[in-house]
Amino acid sequence: MSEYSITFGPIPSRRLGRSIGINNIPPKICSYGCIYCQIGRALKVEDQRKAYYSTREVVEAVGEKVKTVQNAGEAIDFLTFVPDGESTLDIHLGEEIQQLKSLGIPLAIITNSSTMDRQDVREDLKNLDLVSAKVDSVIESLWRKTNRPHKNIRLDSIMEGLRTFSREYNGKLITETMLIDGVNDTRENLEQTAEFIHSLNPYAAYISIPTRPPARTDIKPASEEVLNLAYQIFSSKIDRVEMLLGYEGNAFAHSGDTEKDILAITAVHPMREDAIEEFLQRDQKDWDLIQKLVDEDKLLETEFQGKKFYLRKLAKHQRIGRRRGDSRE
């Protein structure tokens, strides 16, 4: 197998900066068959770790990729295990992590958390600098409906495994919760999921929606109103919460382009009315700009506990069933 099928990027990621992806699992072998998967249906639903590529294949491919990228003068912030399947199903993962450390670049993984009840998996992941763990629901029926796990996988075991890992892990643990309209977007699920994530004491919790059309055309992202509710519930329990809506930009500084800054911020954090007013005053702009963005269908006005919030309106391509590529990070 050539290095280009094992590695890709670097690609920009809000969570990981400029990341080289490591495809350590053949497409599309996974422990879940998530209804929202944006890289196609799982070809094989698997719950056991196996050897797919040799450690040498993966390490050499990544080494060559790093050399090529660095020779081109490009920056690399992370090397990330993020294949077209579940990364922890690779039995050689621990060996690959140990050998890739010699490159001196931070290592990360994006996992669906399905194997976190296994001690060998947790031991492997302890050696990473960052672990991103999926937590879409902690309600059994919604978890099964959303993630469609292998029949041998148990939610209570996953949750206990995540709790154990969070106590033992010294790197950055982040979580990601994908919200699907009419599936796992209930207030009950949001509150229980946020409470569980709080127990993990993560570095950050991300709330996301599909940013490319899923394999199933009937799947839609949660509404802006639900996203605002989710953000408020999560923020009441978790110190750092961000949304991943598919929009990039510097959300924490004034660039001089007020419209661009507000759209970037509201794609990450809903902004309360008074916060926007303060932002506008700093840039010497008036409320007409916000009204224009609302009228142009770029911002949505919504409410929570009697306060007005403004949220980046979802792109139209997130509401229809056209395929426009995939999104791994």
FIMILO-875408 format. One line per 8 residues: number of its first residue (from 1); their letters; for each residue x, y, z of N, C-alpha, C. Coordinates in steps of 0.1 Angstrom, whole numbers. Layout:
# residues N
NUM) a) X:Y:Z:X:Y:Z:X:Y:Z ~ ...
# end
This chain:
# residues 329
1) mseysitf) 8:-12:0:0:0:0:9:12:0 ~ 6:22:-8:14:34:-9:11:43:3 ~ 21:52:6:19:61:17:7:70:16 ~ 3:73:4:-8:83:2:-21:77:6 ~ -22:64:7:-35:58:11:-35:57:26 ~ -24:57:33:-23:56:47:-23:70:54 ~ -18:80:46:-17:94:52:-24:103:43 ~ -29:115:48:-35:125:40:-33:138:48
9) gpipsrrl) -34:149:40:-32:163:46:-18:168:44 ~ -15:178:52:-22:183:63:-35:191:60 ~ -45:190:68:-58:197:66:-60:205:79 ~ -68:216:77:-70:225:89:-82:219:97 ~ -80:221:110:-90:216:120:-90:226:132 ~ -103:230:136:-104:239:147:-98:232:160 ~ -100:219:161:-95:212:173:-80:209:172 ~ -75:207:160:-61:202:160:-52:210:151
17) grsiginn) -56:222:147:-47:230:139:-45:224:125 ~ -32:223:121:-29:217:108:-24:202:111 ~ -32:193:107:-31:179:111:-29:170:99 ~ -19:161:100:-17:150:90:-25:138:95 ~ -35:133:87:-43:122:91:-36:109:88 ~ -39:99:97:-33:86:96:-45:76:94 ~ -45:70:82:-56:61:79:-52:46:82 ~ -52:43:95:-47:30:100:-56:19:99
25) ippkicsy) -69:21:94:-79:11:92:-84:11:78 ~ -85:0:71:-90:0:57:-105:5:57 ~ -109:12:47:-123:17:46:-132:5:43 ~ -143:3:49:-148:12:60:-152:2:71 ~ -142:-2:79:-144:-12:90:-145:-4:103 ~ -157:-6:109:-160:2:121:-168:-6:131 ~ -168:-2:143:-176:-8:153:-190:-3:154 ~ -192:9:147:-205:15:147:-210:16:132
33) gciycqig) -223:18:130:-228:21:117:-236:34:118 ~ -230:45:123:-238:57:126:-247:62:115 ~ -259:66:118:-268:70:108:-264:83:101 ~ -255:90:107:-251:103:101:-237:102:94 ~ -231:90:93:-218:89:88:-216:96:74 ~ -206:104:73:-204:112:61:-194:106:51 ~ -189:94:54:-180:87:45:-185:74:41 ~ -199:73:41:-205:61:36:-208:50:46
41) ralkvedq) -216:41:43:-220:30:52:-208:21:55 ~ -208:16:68:-197:6:72:-198:-6:63 ~ -187:-10:57:-186:-22:49:-186:-35:58 ~ -181:-33:70:-180:-44:80:-181:-38:94 ~ -191:-42:102:-192:-38:116:-184:-48:124 ~ -174:-43:131:-164:-52:138:-163:-47:153 ~ -161:-56:162:-159:-52:176:-146:-56:182 ~ -138:-64:174:-125:-69:179:-113:-62:172
49) rkayystr) -102:-61:179:-90:-55:174:-83:-65:165 ~ -78:-61:154:-71:-70:144:-59:-62:138 ~ -51:-70:131:-40:-65:124:-45:-62:109 ~ -43:-49:105:-47:-45:92:-35:-42:83 ~ -27:-33:88:-14:-29:82:-3:-32:92 ~ 9:-35:88:20:-37:97:24:-24:103 ~ 29:-24:115:34:-12:122:44:-5:112 ~ 53:-13:106:63:-7:97:56:1:86
57) evveavge) 46:-5:79:39:2:68:34:16:73 ~ 27:16:85:22:29:89:32:39:93 ~ 42:34:101:53:43:105:61:49:94 ~ 64:41:84:72:45:72:64:55:64 ~ 51:52:62:43:61:54:41:75:61 ~ 39:75:74:38:87:81:51:95:80 ~ 62:88:82:76:94:82:78:101:69 ~ 75:94:58:77:100:44:68:112:42
65) kvktvqna) 56:111:47:46:122:46:51:134:53 ~ 56:132:65:61:143:73:73:150:67 ~ 82:142:61:94:147:54:90:155:43 ~ 80:151:35:75:158:23:69:171:27 ~ 61:171:37:54:183:41:64:193:47 ~ 73:189:55:83:198:61:92:203:51 ~ 96:195:41:105:200:30:98:211:22 ~ 84:211:22:77:221:15:75:233:23
73) geaidflt) 80:233:35:79:245:44:65:246:51 ~ 57:235:51:44:236:58:45:232:72 ~ 36:238:80:36:235:95:27:222:97 ~ 31:215:108:23:203:112:21:205:127 ~ 8:206:131:5:207:145:3:193:152 ~ -3:184:145:-6:171:150:-5:160:139 ~ -2:148:144:-4:136:136:-16:129:142 ~ -26:126:134:-39:122:140:-44:109:134
81) fvpdgest) -46:99:142:-52:87:138:-67:90:136 ~ -71:90:123:-85:93:120:-89:86:107 ~ -90:73:107:-92:65:95:-107:65:90 ~ -109:58:79:-123:57:74:-130:45:82 ~ -128:45:95:-134:34:103:-130:38:117 ~ -130:28:126:-127:31:140:-112:28:143 ~ -105:39:146:-91:39:148:-85:29:158 ~ -92:26:169:-87:18:179:-89:3:176
89) ldihlgee) -95:-1:165:-96:-15:161:-83:-20:156 ~ -73:-11:154:-60:-15:149:-52:-21:161 ~ -48:-34:160:-41:-41:171:-27:-35:173 ~ -22:-29:162:-8:-24:163:-7:-9:167 ~ -19:-4:171:-19:11:174:-9:15:185 ~ -8:7:196:2:11:206:16:12:201 ~ 20:2:193:33:2:187:36:14:178 ~ 25:17:170:26:28:160:28:41:168
97) iqqlkslg) 21:43:179:22:55:187:36:56:192 ~ 41:45:198:54:46:204:65:50:194 ~ 64:44:182:75:46:172:73:60:166 ~ 61:65:164:59:78:158:63:90:168 ~ 64:87:180:69:97:190:82:103:186 ~ 91:94:179:104:99:176:104:110:166 ~ 93:113:159:92:124:150:90:138:157 ~ 87:137:170:87:150:178:75:158:175
105) iplaiitn) 64:152:170:52:160:166:40:154:175 ~ 32:163:181:21:158:190:12:148:182 ~ 8:138:190:0:127:184:-15:128:190 ~ -24:126:181:-38:126:186:-46:115:179 ~ -58:112:184:-67:102:179:-81:107:180 ~ -89:104:170:-104:106:170:-110:92:171 ~ -117:89:182:-123:76:184:-138:77:186 ~ -145:67:183:-160:67:186:-162:62:200
113) sstmdrqd) -152:59:208:-153:55:222:-157:40:224 ~ -160:33:213:-167:20:215:-158:9:222 ~ -145:11:221:-135:2:227:-129:7:240 ~ -135:18:246:-129:23:258:-130:15:270 ~ -138:4:269:-140:-5:280:-128:-15:281 ~ -119:-15:271:-108:-24:270:-96:-18:276 ~ -89:-24:286:-77:-19:292:-66:-17:282 ~ -64:-26:273:-53:-25:263:-55:-13:254
121) vredlknl) -67:-9:251:-70:3:243:-66:15:252 ~ -71:15:264:-68:27:273:-53:29:275 ~ -46:18:276:-31:18:278:-25:24:266 ~ -30:21:254:-24:26:241:-27:41:241 ~ -39:45:244:-43:59:242:-36:69:252 ~ -32:63:264:-25:71:274:-12:78:268 ~ -7:72:258:6:78:253:4:88:242 ~ -9:92:240:-12:103:230:-13:116:237
129) dlvsakvd) -11:127:229:-12:140:235:-26:145:236 ~ -34:140:227:-49:144:227:-57:133:222 ~ -68:131:229:-78:121:226:-92:127:224 ~ -98:126:213:-111:131:210:-121:119:210 ~ -130:119:220:-139:108:222:-154:112:219 ~ -160:103:211:-174:106:207:-183:102:219 ~ -193:111:222:-203:108:232:-216:114:226 ~ -223:107:218:-236:112:212:-248:111:221
137) svieslwr) -248:101:229:-259:99:238:-255:89:249 ~ -261:91:261:-260:82:272:-273:75:276 ~ -283:77:267:-295:70:268:-295:58:259 ~ -297:46:264:-295:34:257:-302:34:243 ~ -315:37:243:-323:36:231:-318:46:220 ~ -315:58:225:-310:68:215:-296:65:210 ~ -287:60:219:-274:56:215:-275:45:204 ~ -283:35:206:-284:25:196:-290:30:183
145) ktnrphkn) -300:39:184:-306:45:172:-296:54:164 ~ -288:61:171:-279:70:165:-266:64:160 ~ -260:55:168:-247:49:165:-247:35:159 ~ -258:28:161:-260:15:155:-247:6:158 ~ -245:3:171:-232:-4:174:-233:-19:171 ~ -221:-25:171:-220:-40:170:-228:-46:181 ~ -234:-57:179:-243:-63:189:-236:-66:202 ~ -223:-68:202:-216:-71:215:-212:-59:223
153) irldsime) -214:-47:218:-209:-35:225:-220:-30:234 ~ -216:-26:247:-225:-22:257:-222:-8:261 ~ -233:0:261:-231:15:265:-226:16:279 ~ -231:9:289:-226:11:302:-212:8:304 ~ -207:-2:296:-192:-5:296:-184:6:290 ~ -189:12:279:-182:23:273:-181:35:283 ~ -192:38:290:-192:49:299:-183:47:310 ~ -182:35:316:-173:32:327:-159:33:322
161) glrtfsre) -156:28:310:-143:29:304:-138:43:302 ~ -147:52:298:-144:66:296:-141:72:309 ~ -149:69:320:-146:74:333:-132:70:338 ~ -129:57:336:-116:52:341:-105:59:333 ~ -107:60:320:-96:67:312:-94:81:316 ~ -105:88:319:-104:103:322:-96:105:335 ~ -97:95:344:-90:96:357:-75:93:355 ~ -72:85:346:-58:80:344:-50:88:334
169) yngklite) -57:95:325:-50:102:313:-45:115:317 ~ -33:118:313:-26:131:316:-26:141:304 ~ -31:136:292:-31:145:281:-44:153:280 ~ -47:158:268:-60:166:266:-71:156:261 ~ -81:155:269:-93:147:266:-104:157:261 ~ -109:155:249:-120:163:244:-131:154:240 ~ -143:159:240:-155:150:236:-162:157:224 ~ -169:149:216:-177:154:205:-190:148:206
177) tmlidgvn) -201:156:205:-214:151:205:-221:156:192 ~ -225:147:183:-231:150:171:-246:149:173 ~ -253:160:169:-267:161:171:-275:160:158 ~ -285:151:158:-293:148:147:-307:151:149 ~ -314:158:140:-327:163:141:-337:151:143 ~ -345:151:154:-355:141:157:-349:128:162 ~ -336:128:165:-331:115:170:-325:117:184 ~ -314:124:185:-307:125:199:-307:140:203
185) dtrenleq) -317:148:198:-317:162:201:-327:166:212 ~ -332:156:220:-341:159:230:-335:166:242 ~ -342:174:249:-337:180:261:-332:170:271 ~ -339:159:273:-335:149:282:-321:143:278 ~ -319:141:266:-306:135:261:-295:146:263 ~ -298:158:260:-288:169:262:-284:170:276 ~ -293:170:285:-290:172:299:-282:160:305 ~ -286:147:301:-279:136:307:-265:134:300
193) taefihsl) -264:137:288:-251:136:281:-242:147:286 ~ -247:159:288:-238:169:294:-234:166:308 ~ -242:160:316:-239:156:330:-228:145:329 ~ -229:136:320:-219:125:319:-206:131:315 ~ -206:140:305:-193:146:300:-187:154:311 ~ -195:161:319:-190:168:330:-182:159:340 ~ -187:147:341:-180:137:350:-166:133:345 ~ -164:135:332:-151:132:326:-141:143:327
201) npyaayis) -145:155:331:-137:167:333:-128:169:320 ~ -134:170:308:-127:172:296:-120:185:295 ~ -110:186:286:-104:199:283:-114:208:276 ~ -122:201:267:-132:209:260:-143:199:255 ~ -155:203:254:-166:195:248:-171:202:236 ~ -172:195:225:-176:200:212:-190:195:209 ~ -199:204:204:-212:200:199:-211:202:184 ~ -215:192:177:-214:192:162:-226:187:155
209) iptrppar) -226:190:142:-237:185:133:-230:180:121 ~ -236:172:112:-230:168:100:-227:180:91 ~ -215:181:86:-212:192:78:-211:189:63 ~ -213:176:60:-215:171:46:-227:162:46 ~ -233:160:35:-245:151:34:-242:137:39 ~ -249:131:49:-247:118:53:-251:108:42 ~ -247:95:44:-250:84:35:-265:83:34 ~ -272:85:45:-287:84:45:-293:98:42
217) tdikpase) -301:100:32:-306:113:28:-317:118:37 ~ -322:110:46:-333:114:55:-327:120:68 ~ -314:120:70:-307:125:82:-305:140:80 ~ -309:148:90:-307:162:90:-301:167:103 ~ -293:177:103:-287:183:115:-298:188:124 ~ -295:189:137:-303:195:147:-305:210:143 ~ -316:215:147:-320:229:143:-311:239:151 ~ -310:251:146:-303:262:153:-308:264:167
225) evlnlayq) -321:263:169:-327:265:182:-322:254:192 ~ -322:242:187:-317:231:195:-302:232:198 ~ -294:237:189:-280:239:191:-278:250:202 ~ -286:260:201:-284:270:212:-288:264:226 ~ -299:256:226:-303:250:238:-291:241:243 ~ -286:233:234:-275:224:238:-263:231:243 ~ -260:242:237:-248:250:241:-251:255:255 ~ -263:260:258:-266:266:271:-265:255:282
233) ifsskidr) -271:243:279:-271:232:288:-257:227:291 ~ -249:225:280:-235:220:282:-227:230:290 ~ -229:243:286:-221:253:293:-224:255:308 ~ -236:251:312:-239:252:326:-232:241:334 ~ -227:231:327:-221:220:334:-206:218:331 ~ -201:223:320:-188:221:315:-181:234:312 ~ -168:235:316:-161:248:315:-160:253:301 ~ -155:245:292:-152:249:278:-161:241:269
241) vemllgye) -170:248:262:-179:242:252:-178:250:239 ~ -177:243:228:-177:249:215:-185:242:205 ~ -190:249:195:-198:242:184:-189:241:172 ~ -191:230:165:-185:227:152:-196:227:141 ~ -197:238:134:-208:239:124:-203:240:110 ~ -189:238:109:-184:238:95:-179:251:91 ~ -179:261:99:-174:274:95:-161:277:102 ~ -151:282:95:-138:284:101:-136:299:103
249) gnafahsg) -126:303:111:-123:317:113:-118:320:127 ~ -112:332:128:-107:336:141:-119:341:150 ~ -123:333:160:-135:336:168:-131:344:180 ~ -119:348:182:-115:354:195:-108:367:193 ~ -108:373:181:-101:386:180:-109:394:170 ~ -107:407:171:-113:417:161:-103:418:149 ~ -108:414:138:-99:414:126:-101:427:118 ~ -111:435:122:-114:447:115:-126:445:105
257) dtekdila) -129:433:103:-141:430:95:-152:425:104 ~ -161:434:109:-170:431:119:-180:420:115 ~ -185:420:103:-194:410:98:-187:396:99 ~ -175:395:93:-168:382:93:-166:377:107 ~ -162:386:116:-159:382:130:-171:377:137 ~ -183:384:135:-195:379:142:-200:366:137 ~ -199:364:123:-203:351:118:-194:340:122 ~ -181:343:124:-171:332:129:-174:329:143
265) itavhpmr) -177:339:151:-179:337:166:-192:329:168 ~ -203:333:161:-216:327:163:-216:313:157 ~ -206:309:149:-205:295:145:-199:286:156 ~ -193:292:166:-186:285:177:-194:287:190 ~ -199:299:192:-206:302:205:-218:311:201 ~ -230:307:205:-241:317:204:-238:329:212 ~ -241:341:206:-238:354:213:-251:360:218 ~ -250:364:231:-262:370:237:-263:385:231
273) edaieefl) -275:390:231:-277:403:226:-268:414:231 ~ -266:414:244:-257:424:250:-243:423:246 ~ -239:410:244:-225:408:240:-222:413:226 ~ -232:411:217:-231:416:204:-231:432:204 ~ -239:437:212:-239:452:213:-226:457:217 ~ -219:451:227:-206:455:231:-196:453:220 ~ -197:442:213:-188:439:201:-190:450:191 ~ -202:454:188:-204:464:178:-199:478:182
281) qrdqkdwd) -201:481:195:-195:494:200:-180:495:198 ~ -174:483:201:-159:483:200:-154:486:186 ~ -162:481:176:-159:483:162:-166:495:156 ~ -173:503:165:-180:515:161:-190:512:149 ~ -198:501:152:-208:497:142:-222:498:150 ~ -233:499:142:-246:499:148:-253:486:145 ~ -265:485:152:-273:473:151:-278:469:137 ~ -278:479:128:-282:477:114:-274:465:108
289) liqklvde) -262:463:112:-254:452:106:-260:439:110 ~ -264:437:123:-270:425:127:-283:422:120 ~ -291:433:119:-304:431:112:-302:427:98 ~ -292:432:92:-289:428:78:-285:413:77 ~ -277:409:87:-273:395:87:-285:385:89 ~ -295:390:98:-307:383:100:-315:382:87 ~ -317:394:81:-325:395:69:-319:387:57 ~ -305:386:57:-299:378:47:-298:363:50
297) dklletef) -304:359:61:-305:345:65:-291:340:69 ~ -283:348:74:-269:344:79:-269:342:94 ~ -277:350:101:-279:348:115:-293:345:119 ~ -294:337:130:-307:333:135:-309:339:149 ~ -320:345:151:-323:350:165:-331:340:172 ~ -327:336:184:-334:326:192:-334:331:207 ~ -341:324:215:-341:327:229:-338:316:239 ~ -333:319:250:-331:309:261:-332:316:274
305) qgkkfylr) -341:312:282:-344:317:296:-346:332:295 ~ -354:337:285:-358:350:284:-347:360:278 ~ -336:354:274:-325:362:268:-324:359:253 ~ -322:369:245:-320:367:230:-306:363:227 ~ -304:353:219:-291:349:214:-291:349:199 ~ -279:350:193:-278:350:179:-268:339:175 ~ -272:331:165:-265:319:161:-263:319:146 ~ -251:314:142:-248:313:127:-258:304:121
313) klakhqri) -265:309:111:-275:301:103:-268:290:96 ~ -274:278:96:-268:267:89:-267:269:74 ~ -257:264:68:-256:265:53:-266:256:47 ~ -271:260:35:-281:253:29:-277:239:25 ~ -264:237:22:-260:223:18:-261:213:30 ~ -263:219:42:-265:210:53:-279:205:55 ~ -288:210:47:-302:207:48:-307:198:36 ~ -298:195:27:-302:187:15:-294:175:14
321) grrrgdsr) -297:166:4:-291:153:3:-280:152:-8 ~ -274:163:-12:-264:162:-22:-250:159:-15 ~ -243:150:-21:-230:146:-16:-219:156:-21 ~ -211:161:-12:-201:171:-15:-188:167:-9 ~ -184:154:-9:-172:150:-3:-174:146:11 ~ -163:143:18:-163:139:32:-156:148:41 ~ -158:146:54:-152:154:64:-147:145:76 ~ -134:144:77:-128:135:87:-125:142:100
329) e) -122:154:100:-118:161:112:-126:173:114
# end
